[in-house]
Amino acid sequence: MEVVYLLIPLSVMFLAGAIWALTWAVKTNQFDDLVGPAHRIIIDDNEARREQKERLKDE
């Protein structure tokens, strides 16, 4: 029973750390592009450079 006095504060601190980590990730735009990095691995480097140049021209 005495272990509960240790586990409850530890679980509250763990929860606070998880909430802080999620908040930090959202504020630093970690979730902006979830699909792009996965597709970049598959795309050929020359094709990616060509697409990047086209996007820069459009902007």
C-alpha positions as CSV (number, residue, x, y, z in Angstrom):
1,M,0.0,0.0,0.0
2,E,2.9,2.4,0.7
3,V,4.1,2.0,-2.8
4,V,1.0,3.9,-4.0
5,Y,2.4,7.0,-2.4
6,L,5.4,6.7,-4.7
7,L,3.6,5.6,-7.8
8,I,0.9,8.3,-7.9
9,P,3.4,11.3,-7.9
10,L,5.6,9.4,-10.4
11,S,2.7,8.8,-12.8
12,V,1.6,12.5,-12.5
13,M,5.2,13.6,-13.3
14,F,5.3,11.2,-16.3
15,L,1.9,12.6,-17.6
16,A,3.2,16.2,-17.2
17,G,6.3,15.3,-19.2
18,A,4.3,13.7,-21.9
19,I,2.0,16.7,-22.2
20,W,5.0,19.0,-22.3
21,A,6.7,16.9,-25.1
22,L,3.5,16.9,-27.1
23,T,3.1,20.7,-26.7
24,W,6.7,21.3,-27.7
25,A,6.3,19.1,-30.8
26,V,3.2,21.0,-31.9
27,K,4.7,24.4,-31.3
28,T,7.9,23.5,-33.3
29,N,5.9,22.3,-36.2
30,Q,7.0,18.6,-36.0
31,F,3.6,17.4,-37.4
32,D,3.4,19.7,-40.4
33,D,4.4,17.3,-43.2
34,L,4.0,13.6,-42.2
35,V,3.9,12.2,-45.8
36,G,6.7,14.2,-47.5
37,P,9.7,12.6,-45.8
38,A,8.4,9.1,-46.6
39,H,8.0,10.0,-50.3
40,R,11.4,11.7,-50.5
41,I,13.1,8.4,-49.7
42,I,11.5,6.8,-52.8
43,I,11.8,9.6,-55.3
44,D,15.0,9.7,-57.4
45,D,17.3,12.6,-56.5
46,N,17.3,14.1,-59.9
47,E,13.5,14.1,-60.0
48,A,13.3,15.6,-56.6
49,R,15.7,18.4,-57.6
50,R,13.6,19.1,-60.7
51,E,10.4,19.3,-58.7
52,Q,12.1,21.6,-56.2
53,K,13.2,23.9,-58.9
54,E,9.7,24.0,-60.4
55,R,8.2,24.8,-57.0
56,L,10.7,27.7,-56.5
57,K,9.8,29.1,-59.9
58,D,6.1,29.0,-59.0
59,E,6.7,31.0,-55.8
